[in-house]
Amino acid sequence: MFRRLPQQGGQPRDISEVVNGIIDGKTNNTGSITLATGDTTILTDERISPSSKIVLIPKTSDSAGATGVYVSAQTYGSATISDIGNVSTNKIYDYIVVG
């Protein structure tokens, strides 16, 4: 996790450090998930909301060749990743949560 500022703000040096990190791409909105064997896997991440966009990035040849992997539901703190025809146990994805 990257540094967070308190809700009421922070010292100018702290704010500069966080903003410079954002400019350098340190937005603290990524993670990794391995899909469970079966039809669905729950992705738990406090940054997820019902309106978030979740981007899945394949990390293995099994996940790169997979079709039918999608976000089927999401709520505050979690999303359901569905996998039509999951026959492989080696489907690993990095993910990005936006919004």
C-alpha angles and dihedrals in degrees: 000000000000126000118286129201123229115259092251092055129253147242115306091249091053092048091049091051093052094044092048089051090053091050088052091054098261096135097144095226104117139092145150133252136185113209115236121235104266137046102303142030125192115228109204116198127144090219093066119100131172090265098044121119113227119200118196118207117193116235102179134046089248092055093042091055095044120115125191098038111139145143103263099177140001140184137164107315101001148051133197115232111202123201119194109211098002104186098149128077095199102075107132122171136181112216140201124207115204123184 
